[in-house]
Amino acid sequence: MKSGVLILFVCFILLVFCPIGLAAEKVYHIGPGDVIEISVWKDPDLSRNLTVPPDGIIAFPLIGSINTAKVTVPELKKIVTQRLSEFIPDVTVTVMLIEINNLKAYVIGKVNVPGEFEIDMDSNVMQILAKAGGLNPFASAGNIKILRQQDNQIINIPFNYGQVEKGKNLEQNILLKAGDVVVVP
């Protein structure tokens, strides 16, 4: 009886806390091409939609330039609120992500439809290969590479389509990140 209660307690804890931990891993950072809306309550002159330029630096009245690289929407709200509070006491700022145009990955090589594809934070290699129409008959399924920019260098992640297709080595089917290039030789 005690072990049954203990098992139920452990299951409850896992159900309550695991989704929180998983959600914390998936944080969206504002990127080039994204459209954000910054609204200042009771001040329509300070409210506007902005498209994030390639360098990630946006300009906003009164406070000047803000670097949005690796910044989340709540972090941007905090930055804008802090800077505007120097000019407007008790300022209320809202920041919303209107359009996500930054989450794109690329497939090149021997697939049926190579190109640029929109992804989300849950897109994996098999899904983008499906978007690319699958491998063509001349593809080298065992030698696929994912090229990823990380810390100012390109890392090469191997992917064996045949193994994943058979349900083996499924850990290869990684989640894609913005800018990843899947190369199918």
Residue pairs with C-beta under 8 A, 6 or more apart in sequence:
26 121
26 122
27 72
28 72
28 73
28 97
28 100
28 121
29 69
29 70
29 71
29 72
30 36
30 52
30 56
30 68
30 71
30 72
30 73
30 76
30 97
30 102
31 52
31 56
31 68
31 101
31 102
31 103
31 178
32 52
32 53
32 54
32 55
32 56
32 101
32 102
33 51
33 52
33 101
33 102
34 51
34 52
34 97
34 99
34 100
34 101
34 102
35 49
35 50
35 51
35 52
35 97
35 98
35 99
35 101
36 49
36 50
36 52
36 58
36 68
36 73
36 76
36 95
36 96
36 97
36 98
37 47
37 48
37 49
37 50
37 94
37 95
37 96
37 98
38 46
38 47
38 48
38 50
38 60
38 76
38 80
38 93
38 94
38 95
39 47
39 93
39 94
39 95
39 96
40 46
40 47
40 84
40 88
40 91
40 92
40 93
41 91
41 92
41 93
41 94
42 92
43 88
45 61
46 60
46 61
46 62
46 84
48 60
49 98
50 58
50 60
52 58
52 68
52 102
56 67
56 68
56 69
57 65
57 66
57 67
57 68
58 65
58 66
58 68
59 65
59 66
60 66
60 80
62 83
62 84
62 87
63 80
63 83
63 84
63 87
66 76
66 79
66 80
66 83
68 76
71 79
73 95
73 96
73 97
74 95
76 95
77 93
77 94
77 95
80 93
80 95
81 91
81 92
81 93
84 91
84 93
85 91
102 178
103 118
103 119
103 120
103 121
103 178
104 116
104 117
104 118
104 119
104 178
104 179
105 116
105 117
105 119
105 123
105 128
105 176
105 177
105 178
105 179
105 180
105 181
105 182
106 115
106 116
106 117
106 179
106 180
106 181
106 182
107 114
107 115
107 117
107 128
107 129
107 131
107 132
107 181
107 182
107 184
108 114
108 181
108 182
108 183
108 184
109 139
109 182
109 183
109 184
109 185
110 135
110 136
110 138
110 139
110 140
110 184
110 185
111 129
111 132
111 133
111 134
111 135
111 136
111 139
111 184
112 132
112 133
112 134
112 135
112 136
113 131
113 132
113 133
114 132
115 132
117 128
117 131
117 132
119 127
119 128
119 176
119 178
121 175
122 175
123 175
123 176
124 173
124 174
124 175
124 176
125 144
125 146
125 159
125 164
125 172
125 173
125 174
125 176
125 182
126 161
126 164
126 173
128 176
128 182
129 135
129 161
129 182
129 184
132 182
135 141
135 161
135 184
139 161
139 184
139 185
140 184
140 185
141 160
141 161
141 162
141 165
142 160
142 161
142 162
142 163
143 158
143 160
143 185
144 158
144 159
144 160
144 161
144 182
144 183
144 184
144 185
145 156
145 157
145 158
145 159
145 182
145 183
145 185
146 156
146 157
146 158
146 159
146 174
146 176
146 180
146 181
146 182
146 183
147 154
147 155
147 156
147 157
147 180
147 181
147 182
147 183
148 154
148 155
148 157
148 177
148 179
148 180
148 181
149 179
157 174
158 172
159 172
159 173
159 174
159 182
160 169
160 172
163 169
163 172
164 170
164 172
164 173
176 182
